[in-house]
Amino acid sequence: MTYAQSKALSTPASISTASAEQPKISVIGTSAYLIEAPGAFDLLAQRRIWALAHAVEPWPEIREVVPGVTNLLVILKQTPEEPAQFEARLRHEWDGARSIDLTGKTVEIPVTYGGEHATDLASVCDYTGLTDREVVRLHWQGNYTVVALGSAPGFGYLHGLDPRIHMPRKTVPSLRMLKGTVTIGGMQTGVSVLTGPNGWNSIGLAELPMFDPMKDPPALLAPGDKVRFVPERIEL
């Protein structure tokens, strides 16, 4: 189960607001907690989330932990008898959590930049004030880390996008963005794994499959992996 799936099933029943150093903890339904790291999206916050997941996963009352983008969904086997006490345990564990790094593989993804599938490249240029060649160069020169999988099977949220090409998500999503489209959404980049509606900004296309249910594991990427985009072709 992903955070998106769990959120679709139920909305937060209560929320404990984050301070500068404390996470925000939301109760999802009756037997799950969402812990959100304070501050902006960055790799340090993600590493602390990974540490928290590693610490609480062995607890006997835990059914599953699902790390997200600087958040952690903790799913219990049953409703806790003392919810406030359980939340206090989570906070105590957060206070003691030290950042850890996940050891992953390096994945090179060949990309055709520009062309018919880069329908939002011009908008990225307009927003950033950069030329199309500058946007493409800054994108493929980046060193990216997979922080989490979610939103669709095998979709990797990547940290490491150059701030000069950060681009807000579209207010009106594309109705049919092709599988394999290389996109920018806010401070993140990724490769779409399904053809369908998508609010991220397309700048190219990668033909390397991100998800194959016949393989083990089915997802090409995993949290902690390093990703390099390789400009196989540039059509500007």
RAGIKA-V407900 format. One record per helix or strand of 2 or more residues. SS is the DSSP state (@ for helix, = for strand). FROM is the first residue (numbers start at 1). TO is the last residue. If there is no record, write none. Layout:
ss = {SS/SS}
from = {FROM/FROM}
to = {TO/TO}
//
This chain:
ss = {@/=/=/=/@/=/=/@/=/@/@/=/=/@/=/=/=/=/=/=}
from = {3/12/24/32/43/62/71/83/106/121/132/144/156/163/174/181/188/196/201/226}
to = {9/16/28/36/56/68/76/96/114/128/140/149/159/165/177/186/191/198/205/235}
//
